[in-house]
Amino acid sequence: MRSRAAGRRGHRRAAALAVLLLALGGCGSRLPESAFTTAGAPAAAGGATDTGVSGGEIRIGIITSLTSPVGSETFSGPRYGAQAFLHALDDRGGLHGRTVKVITCDDGGSGIGNQDCVHRLIDREQVFALVATSVLDYAGAPYVSSKGVPDIGGQPIGTEYDRWPHLYSIYGSDSPRDGHSVGWDGTLYQSTEVYRFFKERTGARSAAVVFYNQADSARYAKQLEQGLKAEGYRVLSQSVDLALPGFQAVAAAMKADGTELLLDAMDTRGNAALCQALDAAGVQLTAKVTNVQNWSETARVAYRDSPACRNALWATSSSRNYEDVSYPAVKQFRDGMARYFPDREPLMSAWELEGWAAGQWLTDAMDSCGRDLTRSCVERFMNRPEPYDAHGLLIPASFTPQPRPTGPTRACLNAARWQDTAFDNRGGWVTEVPDMDTTCFDVPQLPYQP
């Protein structure tokens, strides 16, 4: 038995599904020197060592679906987090005497726009690497891979990070990534640690899965049901019309069933409407489980008309709670965001923290090369067998290919719950595990075709 990244990727696809359904339907303190790995005082700048690297500058690209059919906030978090980290690094003099120039590109949420961004950044801007990619349609991924451009810390919305070499998602991968098929000959695996956690933590034994009568939503709901049933839950499956969802009927069915745990394959709009129906019907949930993409400050607004349901919200992830500043790396992230993007405070999210972690990962990989900065050196760091945790921000992840999964796996998670009374009644997400690195379970791995 060994730990794997495959299960975590399976759960992250919940965020991707929500996105697809949506498409259908002041100054803070300066960061301490310990926040960065610049290997001591800046050395004298060397000459150009690779594409995008000159004697005094490193060019880094960020591609985001900022203006897209699903709205400007859906994908923006990683971009702001990575920019904040790299701006802070640049303000300190850069890396080994080279400053960092960040070049952003908005692909508009389309495949054509994504290809345009990829060609602009690689062919015209001559960037050294990409970081914190967060896009609806990563159509340019084959070109990125063909040019050998490291793409570090991206959000795995589609399956590109489980197929192409030179692409490194924020969650790691142990699939072959040979450029031919996704995962292991077209099969990926989900593990069941999220369902096991709630079973052991809350004692829940019944769950409802609510989804739209739309192919992608129904497909992901089936995946949720598969995982829940593997952990012994009784599952109530509820389909609603995408255009005219009847959430009152769903609430009545859940109340009659005695549902304890709620999971869904819907967008934020649908979730908010469902929560209003649940509160109106007096449904008392043990937990309403959402994903890392919805772990954000916007919960206080999106669920303002359903306070009981909001206080049943839980989120799980493979990264730290952005509210938990008892961890030095989280405090550094919050200080950086306050300094460079103070207007993001009411929009703070787990994805912003993961964007910061992506910037840290890229920086550590580049720092390992010293003044002789090359893409091949960066990729040696990314492909090393030692797992990486972004200075404590991530559950350790790596990119060492493994054989097709068989048997159980050791999988860990972080979890937080929204509480209106937290933080002196300001409300927010409260960490609900002692430590994400030790909240681990030996769970099965279930195959699925994306």
LUMLOSE-411350 format. One record per residue (C-alpha): x, y, z. Coordinates in Angstrom, 1 decimal. Layout:
PT:X:Y:Z .
...
! end
This chain:
PT:0.0:0.0:0.0 .
PT:1.3:3.5:-0.8 .
PT:0.0:7.0:-0.9 .
PT:-1.3:8.2:-4.3 .
PT:-2.4:11.5:-5.8 .
PT:-5.1:9.9:-8.0 .
PT:-7.9:10.1:-5.5 .
PT:-7.3:13.8:-4.8 .
PT:-7.5:14.5:-8.5 .
PT:-10.8:12.7:-8.6 .
PT:-12.4:15.0:-6.0 .
PT:-11.0:18.1:-7.6 .
PT:-13.0:17.3:-10.7 .
PT:-16.1:18.4:-8.7 .
PT:-14.8:21.9:-9.3 .
PT:-14.4:21.3:-13.0 .
PT:-18.0:20.0:-13.3 .
PT:-19.4:23.0:-11.5 .
PT:-17.6:25.2:-14.0 .
PT:-19.0:23.4:-17.0 .
PT:-22.5:23.6:-15.7 .
PT:-22.2:27.3:-15.1 .
PT:-21.1:27.6:-18.7 .
PT:-24.3:26.0:-19.7 .
PT:-26.6:27.6:-17.6 .
PT:-4.6:49.1:1.7 .
PT:-1.1:47.9:2.3 .
PT:-0.1:45.0:4.4 .
PT:3.2:44.2:6.1 .
PT:6.2:43.3:4.0 .
PT:6.9:39.6:3.9 .
PT:9.8:38.2:5.9 .
PT:12.8:36.9:4.2 .
PT:12.0:33.3:5.2 .
PT:9.0:33.4:2.9 .
PT:11.3:32.8:-0.1 .
PT:14.1:30.4:-1.0 .
PT:16.6:32.8:-2.6 .
PT:19.6:30.9:-1.2 .
PT:21.1:33.9:0.7 .
PT:22.1:37.2:-0.6 .
PT:21.5:37.9:-4.3 .
PT:24.5:36.7:-6.4 .
PT:25.8:38.7:-9.3 .
PT:23.6:38.2:-12.3 .
PT:24.7:35.7:-14.9 .
PT:24.0:35.7:-18.6 .
PT:21.1:34.2:-20.5 .
PT:20.8:30.5:-19.8 .
PT:17.5:29.5:-21.5 .
PT:14.5:30.9:-23.3 .
PT:12.9:33.6:-21.2 .
PT:16.0:34.1:-19.0 .
PT:18.4:37.1:-19.5 .
PT:21.2:38.4:-17.4 .
PT:18.8:40.4:-15.2 .
PT:15.3:39.0:-15.8 .
PT:13.1:35.9:-15.8 .
PT:9.8:36.0:-17.8 .
PT:6.9:34.0:-16.3 .
PT:3.5:33.6:-17.9 .
PT:0.1:33.1:-16.3 .
PT:-3.0:32.1:-18.3 .
PT:-6.4:32.5:-16.8 .
PT:-10.0:32.4:-18.1 .
PT:-10.7:35.8:-16.5 .
PT:-13.4:37.1:-18.9 .
PT:-15.4:33.9:-19.7 .
PT:-19.0:32.7:-19.9 .
PT:-18.8:31.6:-16.3 .
PT:-17.8:35.0:-14.8 .
PT:-14.6:36.7:-13.8 .
PT:-14.3:35.1:-10.3 .
PT:-14.6:31.4:-11.3 .
PT:-11.0:31.0:-12.4 .
PT:-9.3:34.1:-11.1 .
PT:-8.1:33.0:-7.7 .
PT:-4.9:31.2:-8.7 .
PT:-3.8:34.1:-10.9 .
PT:-3.9:36.6:-8.0 .
PT:-2.2:34.3:-5.5 .
PT:0.7:33.5:-7.9 .
PT:1.1:37.2:-8.8 .
PT:1.2:38.2:-5.2 .
PT:4.0:35.7:-4.5 .
PT:6.0:36.7:-7.6 .
PT:5.5:40.4:-7.0 .
PT:6.9:40.0:-3.4 .
PT:9.8:38.0:-4.7 .
PT:10.5:40.6:-7.3 .
PT:10.3:43.4:-4.7 .
PT:13.1:41.6:-2.8 .
PT:15.4:41.7:-5.8 .
PT:14.2:38.6:-7.6 .
PT:16.1:35.3:-7.7 .
PT:19.9:35.2:-7.8 .
PT:20.2:38.7:-9.2 .
PT:17.4:38.3:-11.7 .
PT:14.0:40.1:-11.3 .
PT:10.8:38.4:-12.3 .
PT:8.5:39.8:-15.0 .
PT:5.0:38.4:-14.9 .
PT:3.1:38.4:-18.1 .
PT:-0.6:37.5:-17.9 .
PT:-3.1:36.5:-20.6 .
PT:-6.8:36.1:-20.4 .
PT:-8.1:33.4:-22.8 .
PT:-11.7:34.4:-22.5 .
PT:-12.7:30.8:-21.5 .
PT:-12.5:29.4:-25.0 .
PT:-10.2:26.9:-26.7 .
PT:-9.3:29.3:-29.4 .
PT:-8.5:32.0:-26.9 .
PT:-6.4:29.6:-24.9 .
PT:-4.4:28.6:-28.0 .
PT:-3.9:32.3:-28.7 .
PT:-2.6:32.9:-25.2 .
PT:-0.3:29.9:-25.4 .
PT:1.2:31.1:-28.6 .
PT:1.5:34.7:-27.5 .
PT:3.3:33.8:-24.3 .
PT:5.6:31.1:-25.7 .
PT:6.3:32.4:-29.3 .
PT:6.1:36.2:-28.9 .
PT:6.8:36.9:-25.2 .
PT:9.3:34.0:-24.9 .
PT:8.4:33.1:-21.3 .
PT:10.6:30.7:-19.4 .
PT:7.7:28.9:-17.7 .
PT:3.9:29.1:-17.0 .
PT:2.5:29.1:-13.4 .
PT:-0.9:28.7:-11.8 .
PT:-2.8:28.0:-15.0 .
PT:-6.5:28.1:-14.4 .
PT:-8.6:27.8:-17.6 .
PT:-11.9:26.4:-18.8 .
PT:-10.5:24.8:-21.9 .
PT:-6.8:24.1:-22.0 .
PT:-6.7:23.5:-25.8 .
PT:-3.1:24.8:-25.9 .
PT:-1.7:22.1:-23.6 .
PT:-0.3:19.9:-26.5 .
PT:1.7:23.0:-27.8 .
PT:3.0:23.8:-24.3 .
PT:4.2:20.2:-23.9 .
PT:5.7:20.1:-27.4 .
PT:7.8:23.2:-26.6 .
PT:9.0:21.7:-23.3 .
PT:7.7:24.7:-21.3 .
PT:7.2:23.8:-17.7 .
PT:3.7:24.6:-16.5 .
PT:3.8:24.5:-12.7 .
PT:1.0:24.4:-10.2 .
PT:-2.0:24.5:-12.6 .
PT:-5.6:23.7:-11.6 .
PT:-6.6:20.4:-13.3 .
PT:-10.0:21.5:-14.6 .
PT:-9.8:19.0:-17.5 .
PT:-7.6:16.0:-18.1 .
PT:-4.6:17.7:-19.6 .
PT:-2.4:17.4:-16.4 .
PT:-3.0:13.7:-16.4 .
PT:-1.8:13.3:-20.0 .
PT:0.9:15.7:-21.1 .
PT:4.6:15.8:-19.9 .
PT:5.9:19.2:-18.8 .
PT:2.5:19.9:-17.1 .
PT:2.5:19.8:-13.3 .
PT:-0.8:20.3:-11.5 .
PT:-1.0:21.7:-8.0 .
PT:-2.1:18.3:-6.7 .
PT:0.7:16.1:-8.2 .
PT:0.2:13.1:-10.4 .
PT:1.3:9.5:-10.4 .
PT:-0.1:8.6:-13.9 .
PT:2.3:8.0:-16.8 .
PT:1.6:11.4:-18.5 .
PT:3.2:10.2:-21.7 .
PT:1.2:12.4:-24.1 .
PT:-0.8:9.5:-25.5 .
PT:-3.8:8.6:-23.2 .
PT:-5.2:10.1:-20.1 .
PT:-4.2:8.4:-16.9 .
PT:-3.7:4.7:-17.3 .
PT:-5.0:3.9:-20.9 .
PT:-7.9:6.3:-20.5 .
PT:-8.8:5.4:-16.9 .
PT:-8.4:7.6:-13.8 .
PT:-9.1:6.6:-10.2 .
PT:-10.9:8.3:-7.3 .
PT:-10.3:7.3:-3.7 .
PT:-12.9:7.6:-0.9 .
PT:-11.2:9.5:1.9 .
PT:-13.7:12.3:1.9 .
PT:-16.7:10.0:2.4 .
PT:-14.7:8.0:5.0 .
PT:-13.8:11.2:6.9 .
PT:-17.5:12.3:7.3 .
PT:-18.6:8.8:8.2 .
PT:-16.0:8.6:11.0 .
PT:-16.2:12.3:12.1 .
PT:-20.0:12.7:12.1 .
PT:-21.4:9.2:12.2 .
PT:-23.4:9.9:9.0 .
PT:-24.7:6.8:7.2 .
PT:-27.2:8.4:4.7 .
PT:-26.4:10.8:1.9 .
PT:-28.1:12.6:-0.9 .
PT:-26.6:13.4:-4.3 .
PT:-28.4:16.2:-6.2 .
PT:-27.7:16.8:-9.9 .
PT:-29.0:18.3:-13.1 .
PT:-30.6:16.3:-15.9 .
PT:-27.6:17.0:-18.0 .
PT:-25.0:14.5:-19.1 .
PT:-21.9:15.9:-17.4 .
PT:-23.8:16.5:-14.1 .
PT:-25.3:13.0:-14.2 .
PT:-21.9:11.5:-14.9 .
PT:-20.3:13.1:-12.0 .
PT:-23.2:12.3:-9.7 .
PT:-22.7:8.7:-10.6 .
PT:-19.1:9.0:-9.5 .
PT:-20.2:10.5:-6.2 .
PT:-22.7:7.7:-5.7 .
PT:-20.1:5.1:-6.4 .
PT:-17.7:6.5:-3.8 .
PT:-20.4:6.9:-1.2 .
PT:-21.7:3.4:-1.6 .
PT:-18.2:2.0:-1.4 .
PT:-18.1:3.5:2.1 .
PT:-21.4:2.0:3.0 .
PT:-23.7:5.0:2.7 .
PT:-27.4:4.7:1.9 .
PT:-27.7:7.1:-1.1 .
PT:-30.7:9.1:-2.2 .
PT:-30.2:10.2:-5.8 .
PT:-32.2:13.4:-6.9 .
PT:-32.2:14.8:-10.4 .
PT:-33.6:18.3:-11.1 .
PT:-34.2:20.1:-14.4 .
PT:-31.4:22.4:-15.4 .
PT:-33.7:25.2:-16.5 .
PT:-36.5:24.8:-13.9 .
PT:-35.1:22.9:-11.0 .
PT:-37.7:21.8:-8.5 .
PT:-35.7:22.1:-5.3 .
PT:-38.8:22.1:-3.0 .
PT:-39.5:18.5:-4.0 .
PT:-35.8:17.6:-3.4 .
PT:-36.0:19.1:0.1 .
PT:-39.2:17.2:0.9 .
PT:-37.6:13.9:-0.3 .
PT:-34.5:14.5:1.8 .
PT:-36.5:15.3:4.9 .
PT:-38.6:12.1:4.5 .
PT:-35.4:10.2:3.9 .
PT:-33.6:11.6:6.9 .
PT:-30.6:12.6:4.8 .
PT:-27.5:13.5:6.9 .
PT:-24.9:14.3:4.2 .
PT:-25.5:16.3:1.0 .
PT:-23.2:16.3:-2.0 .
PT:-24.1:17.8:-5.4 .
PT:-23.1:18.1:-9.1 .
PT:-24.4:21.7:-9.5 .
PT:-23.2:25.2:-9.9 .
PT:-23.2:27.9:-7.1 .
PT:-26.5:29.3:-8.2 .
PT:-28.2:25.9:-7.9 .
PT:-26.6:25.2:-4.6 .
PT:-27.8:28.5:-3.1 .
PT:-31.4:27.9:-4.4 .
PT:-31.3:24.3:-3.0 .
PT:-30.2:25.6:0.4 .
PT:-33.1:28.1:0.5 .
PT:-35.5:25.2:-0.1 .
PT:-33.8:23.1:2.6 .
PT:-34.0:25.9:5.2 .
PT:-37.7:26.5:4.3 .
PT:-38.5:22.8:4.7 .
PT:-36.6:22.6:8.0 .
PT:-34.1:20.1:6.8 .
PT:-31.3:19.7:9.3 .
PT:-28.1:18.4:7.6 .
PT:-25.1:17.0:9.4 .
PT:-22.9:18.4:6.6 .
PT:-23.3:19.9:3.1 .
PT:-20.1:19.0:1.4 .
PT:-18.6:21.3:-1.2 .
PT:-15.2:21.3:-3.0 .
PT:-12.1:23.4:-2.9 .
PT:-13.2:25.7:-5.7 .
PT:-16.2:26.9:-3.5 .
PT:-14.0:27.3:-0.4 .
PT:-14.2:31.1:-0.3 .
PT:-15.4:34.2:1.4 .
PT:-18.3:34.4:-1.1 .
PT:-20.2:31.8:1.0 .
PT:-21.3:34.6:3.3 .
PT:-23.1:36.3:0.4 .
PT:-24.2:33.3:-1.7 .
PT:-25.9:31.6:1.2 .
PT:-27.1:34.7:3.1 .
PT:-30.8:33.7:2.6 .
PT:-30.2:30.2:4.1 .
PT:-28.1:30.6:7.3 .
PT:-28.9:27.1:8.6 .
PT:-27.6:25.5:5.4 .
PT:-24.6:27.8:5.3 .
PT:-23.6:26.7:8.8 .
PT:-23.7:23.1:7.6 .
PT:-21.2:23.9:4.8 .
PT:-18.0:21.8:4.8 .
PT:-15.1:22.0:2.3 .
PT:-12.3:19.6:1.8 .
PT:-9.0:20.0:0.0 .
PT:-5.3:19.1:-0.2 .
PT:-4.2:22.5:1.0 .
PT:-4.3:24.6:4.1 .
PT:-7.3:26.7:5.2 .
PT:-6.6:30.2:4.0 .
PT:-8.1:31.5:7.3 .
PT:-5.7:29.5:9.5 .
PT:-2.9:32.1:10.1 .
PT:-1.5:30.0:12.9 .
PT:0.6:28.4:10.1 .
PT:3.5:30.8:9.1 .
PT:3.1:30.0:5.4 .
PT:-0.6:30.9:5.5 .
PT:0.2:34.1:7.4 .
PT:2.8:35.0:4.7 .
PT:0.1:34.4:2.0 .
PT:-2.4:36.7:3.8 .
PT:0.2:39.4:4.3 .
PT:1.2:39.2:0.6 .
PT:-2.4:39.4:-0.6 .
PT:-3.1:42.3:1.7 .
PT:-0.1:44.2:0.3 .
PT:-0.6:43.5:-3.4 .
PT:-4.3:42.9:-3.8 .
PT:-6.1:44.5:-0.8 .
PT:-9.4:44.6:-2.7 .
PT:-9.4:40.8:-2.8 .
PT:-10.1:40.5:0.9 .
PT:-13.9:39.9:0.5 .
PT:-13.2:37.4:-2.3 .
PT:-10.4:35.4:-0.5 .
PT:-10.4:31.7:-1.5 .
PT:-8.6:28.4:-1.3 .
PT:-7.7:28.7:-4.9 .
PT:-5.8:32.0:-4.2 .
PT:-3.8:30.2:-1.6 .
PT:-3.1:27.4:-4.1 .
PT:-1.9:30.0:-6.6 .
PT:0.5:31.4:-4.0 .
PT:1.7:27.8:-3.4 .
PT:2.2:27.4:-7.2 .
PT:4.4:30.5:-7.2 .
PT:6.4:29.1:-4.3 .
PT:6.8:25.7:-6.1 .
PT:8.1:27.4:-9.3 .
PT:10.4:29.6:-7.2 .
PT:11.9:26.7:-5.3 .
PT:12.4:24.8:-8.6 .
PT:14.2:27.8:-10.1 .
PT:16.2:28.4:-7.0 .
PT:17.5:24.8:-7.1 .
PT:19.4:25.8:-10.4 .
PT:21.3:28.7:-8.9 .
PT:22.5:31.1:-11.6 .
PT:22.4:28.5:-14.3 .
PT:18.7:28.6:-14.7 .
PT:17.3:26.2:-17.4 .
PT:14.0:24.5:-18.0 .
PT:15.6:21.1:-17.8 .
PT:17.0:21.9:-14.3 .
PT:13.5:23.1:-13.2 .
PT:12.0:19.9:-14.4 .
PT:14.5:17.8:-12.6 .
PT:13.3:19.5:-9.4 .
PT:9.7:18.8:-10.3 .
PT:10.3:15.2:-11.2 .
PT:12.3:14.3:-8.1 .
PT:10.9:11.5:-6.0 .
PT:10.7:13.6:-2.8 .
PT:7.2:14.9:-2.3 .
PT:6.8:18.7:-2.1 .
PT:4.6:20.7:0.3 .
PT:5.1:24.4:-0.6 .
PT:6.5:25.1:2.8 .
PT:3.5:23.5:4.5 .
PT:0.8:24.8:2.3 .
PT:0.1:21.5:0.5 .
PT:-0.3:17.9:1.4 .
PT:3.0:16.5:0.0 .
PT:2.7:15.8:-3.8 .
PT:5.0:14.5:-6.4 .
PT:5.1:13.5:-10.1 .
PT:6.7:10.0:-10.0 .
PT:4.8:7.7:-12.4 .
PT:3.4:4.5:-10.7 .
PT:1.8:1.4:-12.1 .
PT:-2.0:1.2:-12.5 .
PT:-3.6:1.4:-9.0 .
PT:-4.5:-1.8:-7.3 .
PT:-5.8:-2.3:-3.8 .
PT:-6.2:0.4:-1.1 .
PT:-4.3:3.6:-0.9 .
PT:-3.3:5.9:2.0 .
PT:-5.0:9.3:1.4 .
PT:-5.0:12.5:3.5 .
PT:-7.2:15.6:3.5 .
PT:-7.9:18.9:5.0 .
PT:-11.4:20.0:6.0 .
PT:-13.1:23.2:7.3 .
PT:-16.6:24.1:8.3 .
PT:-18.3:27.5:7.9 .
PT:-19.4:29.0:11.2 .
PT:-21.3:32.3:11.4 .
PT:-20.0:32.8:15.0 .
PT:-16.4:32.3:14.2 .
PT:-13.7:35.0:14.3 .
PT:-15.6:37.3:16.7 .
PT:-18.9:36.7:14.9 .
PT:-17.5:37.9:11.6 .
PT:-18.0:34.3:10.3 .
PT:-15.7:32.2:8.3 .
PT:-14.1:28.8:7.7 .
PT:-12.8:27.0:10.7 .
PT:-10.3:24.1:10.3 .
PT:-11.8:20.8:11.5 .
PT:-8.8:18.5:11.5 .
PT:-5.8:18.4:13.8 .
PT:-3.4:18.3:10.8 .
PT:-4.1:17.6:7.2 .
PT:-0.8:15.7:6.9 .
PT:-2.0:13.2:9.5 .
PT:-5.7:13.1:8.8 .
PT:-5.3:10.0:6.6 .
PT:-7.3:6.9:5.7 .
PT:-6.6:3.6:4.0 .
PT:-9.3:3.6:1.3 .
PT:-10.2:1.9:-2.0 .
PT:-9.5:3.3:-5.4 .
PT:-12.3:3.3:-7.8 .
PT:-11.8:3.5:-11.6 .
PT:-13.7:5.9:-13.8 .
PT:-13.4:7.2:-17.4 .
PT:-13.4:11.0:-17.6 .
! end
